[in-house]
Amino acid sequence: MRMQVAGATTFSKKGNEFIHTALFLVKSMVAGHHTMSVATEACPSPKLHTRLRLWEFADRYVFEPVDGLADLFLSVDRTNGSMSLVEELPPRGPSTNPKVRIVFGVIGVLKLAVRSYFLVITGRDCVGSYLGHAIFKLTGLKVLPCNNSLNTSSAEQKKMESEFSELLDAAERTIGLYFSYDVNLTLTSQRLHDLGDQFKSLPLWRQNIANTVPIGNDSTSILQNLQAYPLDSFKAEPRFLWNGYLLEPLIENKLHQYLLPVIQGSFQSIHAEVGSEKVNVTLIARRCTRRIGIYELFFVEGTRMWRRGADPEGYAANFVESEQIMQSKEFTASYVQVRGSMPFLWEQIVDLTYKPSFDVVRVEEAPRVLERHFHDLQKKYGAVVAVDLVNTHGGEGRLYERYAKSIEPILSEDIRFVHFDFHQICGHIHFERLSQLYDQIEDYLKKHRYFLLNSKGEKMEEQTGTVRTNCVDCLDRTNVTQSMIGRKILESQLQKISVLGDNNTISDYPAFDADYKVLWANHGDAISTQYSGTPALKGDFVRYGKRTTQGILNDLWNAMARYYLNNFADGTKQDAMDLLQGHHISSVSRDMPTPTKGLIENHASFRLAFALLLAAVIFLIMSLRRARNDVFHLVLSLLWSGFCFGITRYVKANGRKFTNRPRFHLSRH
């Protein structure tokens, strides 16, 4: 017997349900009554499924909970992707031999023009704990197609789906995904503490409403506030919810026990002894996935060269929140700092040159975009000091000048700007000179403090400001600088709880010092690999405290690897990212015109150009060998020389056409 529980729910109904539920929660908090606690006890938030048996029948997928949390099975139609909860498995006989495997959760559902895809977790590793809850790294991702209806689709739809399927192959290789079944990993420890017990009782994917929706004094103003906010306001921190778009079909079908928030970034931890005390340090990176919409087709999450600057709404590319958490002597402390591309509109489109030129776009909009960005940072973090590490001269210098000029009107006590020419001051080996930068921001760091809880869970200190660091990529120079700031903050915290003496530093404990350097080096490598495809440069200094010959050689190799990936691989990777975030789907579903390619763009590829050039060189060599005694071969060798020269000039002049570009990328000019 099948019991239908879930069905299609309209967008407006879903929004009304969220609003009425949130209104009830907020009214209870404003009234100061115990309604919330009673409601929570009566209807506790369902636990997420941690282990499922996946049955792959010819006509459906069936997810069987094997964790003892529910008796109903999730059935997914392989024709149209529709979902329902059923009480038992379909009949099985000699003719049915379903494939069976264990999965550890459902990341979400991707709906394309013709079919849907379920993304499930096939592998996980426990990498540590966050505030006492287990954290897992996703090590296996499988895409389950619901494509039985493809046989009746048009040829154009089949072609479109085939192209998207190729991107999904790349999506299965997405790295740096982390999740927890018990704690909201998208929120910092300070924000989780400030949520309060009422909102912690909500499902993980909804634990953000207190920080996004202002609370009024009466039910009318509360309802108006809630209605004014998008549905993202009812999700876990939408900036860092990697699978926010993928969760929407599950939300619509009220499959609450399958709604597993996932972040992309890094999760590292170390355990050390400082004297007689044990110290645990955890470092979390949360990578932003915010976007502005479908009109400019520019989204924040992305690869190195295809995501630069900020969008018109002020969301910066490669924006990453790094939270360092320390636990010792029953105290818990944390510090949050952020990195992100310079927050105005600029590009650096790959064109086969080693370092493509920087191009500031719509200069007149830079102050407005930058103001929006910092206004958003202030709402999230309080005061902000912006540390700019780019060169003073050259192409980077033009970016610095635009940044400094655009931020000047909004500088105040709560928004500071510090420029520190990293390469000019530190060169390639003297990174200890970062102390000069610390001297400039020390007063700010001491003023705005850090988050600290005592053994009773009471707040002793609160972080009221953050440091925003950037270079061009926000990778190598940025990670070295952030590790220095993190070290200073950690020493201050350890001194506060008397683990370190007032005159002691982490360097006084060699084992702890070495582990801490590796912690930040791994942190930087993880962020860099997701953005650029290689580990961070200058990682030897972060890892060992000095530059090494091997580190310099590694930097050379990684620089060459970045060149190759940026020019010949990142376009496809960017398309896969946009696909999982719903950017392509929006374009298709709304019949938006996609960029059209000319004849050259349709056939241009570096492989073809290289093959033609190589063939021409071979024929040139063959002709030159006979040119001494044969005028014909002399003329022929000149022709082949001209052909080689022509191909080289053409490829150089049209470098952008020969790179691996995202299919939906549009310049912002």
C-alpha angles and dihedrals in degrees: 000000000000121000115201110219107151128052143158112301123194121238092244093050091050091050093049091050091052092047095050092046092047091045090056092050095047095044089053091052094046093048091051093226129136094246091113095055092047092049091047092052091048096045109022118190108268116246117246119251110257100183131027135177109225117210114194107203123176093254103027149015117235123198112204116194110229096175095082094244098115143010098213123091125220111233120196121193110229091208101059106359095246115160133215139161115241134185100227145016120269115265114279126208142158091286094052117070106165120194111242129202139156119249129183102215147326115265093193148275127287114205117200131179095280109010144018132236129209116213113207135179112244098170137030139170125202104234101176142296135290114209090336097315126111117255122204132201115216108237100167130040123180128189114213111199122214094200108136089116092059091091091070096044126108121261091251092053092047090052091049093049091047090056092048091048089058089055091050089059087060090044090059088064094057110140136204100040118152134178145167131208093210112034135045103249093185092071129072119241091253093053091046090053091048093050092076128212094288095065095035087065089064121093112277094252091059100045098112107068095102091060098045107036118062114227117232130202098249138034094254095056090043092054091047090051092049094047091051093059125082121242089261085075089070095053131082110277098317094206091067102027099111095188098040094122093044092054095058097087090050090049091050090053093047093237092156097164090059098050101109116172113220129192130197118221133066140308118194132160140180134195118210143164120235107189105308095338129090117226127193119195123188125187120197127186118198114192117211120238099181120140137179102227141270102299102082095023090222116133132182101228112071154098126310106267098026095057116051134147121352136304122244090270091058100253108144127220119248091015108173130178113211117197121189113198124192125192123186138136089009090300122123121202133172141181127198126203130167140212130199144152118278102286104239133079112285137136141205105187117190115248104165093271116119093240113021117211122265116243122195108211126210094355093192091064096053097094093049094047092046092049091053090050095052093042088057091048091052091053091051103037111011117229118023133204111194113211112196115194102178126121119276094223138046125021092333088051091061090054091049092051092050091047094048093046095046096048095047096087093057099043112126142138088292098042117051130173123209122180116201117176096217097188094045095049103031101027113189100310112021099080091144085080087078083092085081089062092047090054088059096052102030094100091051093050092050092047097051096039127184139272116278132175125188126221091277093055092252119145111247098168134017129205108232101174143025142211117243111201129188143168121167098287095020087227122091107022089032094055093049089052096045091050089055092051092045091052093052092049093048091051089051091051094048090049090050092058093039097248088120125036119241091260098038126101136190089259089068088071107057098192093049091043092053094047091048092053091051090049092059093040091056090045091055093044092053094051092044094050092053093049105033105015096243137074118271120282119238086032092138091068092051091044100042106013093245142060116263135193090242090050092053091049090049089052090053092051093046091048090055091046090052090052092054095044094045093052104034111022114023096077092067091042090052091051090052090052092049091047093057091045092054097247097123092042092056090053093050097044093049094046093239114173112254122218111278122221127218125229093272094049091050093057104024116110134150090234091058093046092048092048092051091047092048091049091049091051091050092050089045091055091047091050094047091054089061098034095092094071101021125064090194092060090045090057089043092053089052089052091050089048090054090047091053091047092048094050091048093049093046094049091047093049093047099035095141091060092057097051128092100260131183107260093228100040116127126184113245094228 
